[in-house]
Amino acid sequence: MADQPQLSADYTPPAGAFEGRVILVTGATGGIGEAVCRRLAEAKATVVLLDKDLKALEGLYDRIVAEGGPEPAIYPMNLEGASFDHYPEVAQRIREGLGRLDGLLHAAAVLGKPAPVDHYDVEAWYRTLQVNLNAAFMLTRACLPLLRASDRGAVVLTSDASGRAGEAYGGAYAVANAGLEGLMRVLAAELAETTSICVNSLDPGTVATRLHAEAYPWDNPFELTQPGQVAGAFIRLLGPDGRDCHGQALTVAPSPKGEG
Ligand SMILES: NC(=O)c1ccc[n+]([C@@H]2O[C@H](COP(=O)([O-])OP(=O)(O)OC[C@H]3O[C@@H](n4cnc5c(N)ncnc54)[C@H](OP(=O)(O)O)[C@@H]3O)[C@@H](O)[C@H]2O)c1
């Protein structure tokens, strides 16, 4: 497997870099999603929080407001059940409510059911690809007109090494991740000549989140990298210092574990 270019997570954006900017984050209440949303709000971005559990979204809204960030927007949406029509509606609501969109981070995912292909449950396969890959395609497609209108549009797809490694039993989760990096490359090639939108994928490595705990319940979360320790790399790609990255399948450079 070719070495992936690495991005350091040791990053603080320049003052004002996100002031007046609107960033949409899926999987906003997940481990990595929340860490990135709070860091974006700390940098004064207006964050559109998209996830499926309204209570969890309201909790995150309260934390962001309590921390002094700009008031975020909440968008409850179940990506598994959402139909194709729901995606343009997300873009429409952002246009009407906030007037712009500068960045889109896909961080929603389910693990699916790790199993050999011979025995992979077909419904679980569809559901996993729907949330992890098809939703990212449909949401990106719907948001492109808004991102085109920004002077600094950015799309970041969160990926996983399992998509590159061809890991046995990775099933639909691994295949979706291979697809996300494929989507990133195709989109980046299409946008390179005609827009200023930067499109990249970022693999955070092993991070202590619910998804990781489901896949590796025997791991001690306190010995793993914490979500706050990878958030900086996502922030960099979504802001002005990410402008030199386009069409790259990046990984977060390893950092000391257990802090952040
Ligand atoms: N953690 C790692 O070690 C690791 C490694 C490589 C890549 N990644 C990637 O990092 C990204 C973030 O994952 P994470 O580790 O932060 O996991 P996480 O904490 O489980 O976050 C995933 C989020 O996606 C949400 N989600 C799941 N199904 C959804 C649906 N149908 N509609 C809307 N939202 C839905 C989850 O909501 P609920 O909690 O309510 O289900 C959760 O908030 C994913 O793309 C993952 O593949 C993680």
The ligand as a MOL file (V3000), in Angstrom:
LIG
                    3D

  0  0  0     0  0            999 V3000
M  V30 BEGIN CTAB
M  V30 COUNTS 48 52 0 0 0
M  V30 BEGIN ATOM
M  V30 1 N -12.7220 6.3800 15.2500 0
M  V30 2 C -11.8270 5.8540 14.4350 0
M  V30 3 O -10.8920 5.1460 14.8680 0
M  V30 4 C -11.9130 6.1510 12.9540 0
M  V30 5 C -10.8670 5.6780 12.1360 0
M  V30 6 C -10.9160 5.9700 10.7720 0
M  V30 7 C -11.9880 6.6880 10.2550 0
M  V30 8 N -12.9860 7.1070 11.0850 0 CHG=1
M  V30 9 C -14.0800 7.8710 10.4780 0
M  V30 10 O -14.3310 9.0300 11.2440 0
M  V30 11 C -15.6810 9.4770 11.0030 0
M  V30 12 C -16.3200 9.8310 12.3190 0
M  V30 13 O -16.5160 8.6510 13.0780 0
M  V30 14 P -16.2790 8.5890 14.6570 0
M  V30 15 O -15.1040 7.7210 14.8620 0
M  V30 16 O -16.3130 9.9470 15.2210 0 CHG=-1
M  V30 17 O -17.5370 7.7220 15.1020 0
M  V30 18 P -18.8490 8.1110 15.9240 0
M  V30 19 O -18.4860 8.7520 17.1920 0
M  V30 20 O -19.6620 6.8650 15.9780 0
M  V30 21 O -19.5400 9.2100 14.9800 0
M  V30 22 C -20.3300 8.8760 13.8480 0
M  V30 23 C -21.5510 9.7780 13.8440 0
M  V30 24 O -22.3530 9.4590 12.7000 0
M  V30 25 C -23.7100 9.4410 13.1350 0
M  V30 26 N -24.5680 8.6190 12.2900 0
M  V30 27 C -24.5880 7.2650 12.1980 0
M  V30 28 N -25.6040 6.8780 11.4090 0
M  V30 29 C -26.2280 8.0050 10.9870 0
M  V30 30 C -27.3700 8.2300 10.1850 0
M  V30 31 N -28.0930 7.2200 9.6780 0
M  V30 32 N -27.7630 9.5020 9.9740 0
M  V30 33 C -27.0820 10.5440 10.5210 0
M  V30 34 N -25.9960 10.3750 11.3080 0
M  V30 35 C -25.5860 9.1170 11.5460 0
M  V30 36 C -23.6310 8.8280 14.5310 0
M  V30 37 O -24.8310 9.0670 15.2490 0
M  V30 38 P -25.2450 8.0740 16.4420 0
M  V30 39 O -24.1060 8.0270 17.4100 0
M  V30 40 O -26.5000 8.6930 16.9700 0
M  V30 41 O -25.4660 6.7250 15.8250 0
M  V30 42 C -22.4320 9.5680 15.1020 0
M  V30 43 O -22.8020 10.7940 15.6680 0
M  V30 44 C -16.3470 8.3380 10.2390 0
M  V30 45 O -16.3650 8.6680 8.8670 0
M  V30 46 C -15.4200 7.1490 10.4510 0
M  V30 47 O -15.4730 6.2110 9.4000 0
M  V30 48 C -12.9820 6.8570 12.4150 0
M  V30 END ATOM
M  V30 BEGIN BOND
M  V30 1 1 1 2
M  V30 2 2 2 3
M  V30 3 1 2 4
M  V30 4 1 4 5
M  V30 5 2 4 48
M  V30 6 2 5 6
M  V30 7 1 6 7
M  V30 8 2 7 8
M  V30 9 1 8 9
M  V30 10 1 8 48
M  V30 11 1 9 10
M  V30 12 1 9 46
M  V30 13 1 10 11
M  V30 14 1 11 12
M  V30 15 1 11 44
M  V30 16 1 12 13
M  V30 17 1 13 14
M  V30 18 2 14 15
M  V30 19 1 14 16
M  V30 20 1 14 17
M  V30 21 1 17 18
M  V30 22 2 18 19
M  V30 23 1 18 20
M  V30 24 1 18 21
M  V30 25 1 21 22
M  V30 26 1 22 23
M  V30 27 1 23 24
M  V30 28 1 23 42
M  V30 29 1 24 25
M  V30 30 1 25 26
M  V30 31 1 25 36
M  V30 32 1 26 27
M  V30 33 1 26 35
M  V30 34 2 27 28
M  V30 35 1 28 29
M  V30 36 1 29 30
M  V30 37 2 29 35
M  V30 38 1 30 31
M  V30 39 2 30 32
M  V30 40 1 32 33
M  V30 41 2 33 34
M  V30 42 1 34 35
M  V30 43 1 36 37
M  V30 44 1 36 42
M  V30 45 1 37 38
M  V30 46 2 38 39
M  V30 47 1 38 40
M  V30 48 1 38 41
M  V30 49 1 42 43
M  V30 50 1 44 45
M  V30 51 1 44 46
M  V30 52 1 46 47
M  V30 END BOND
M  V30 END CTAB
M  END
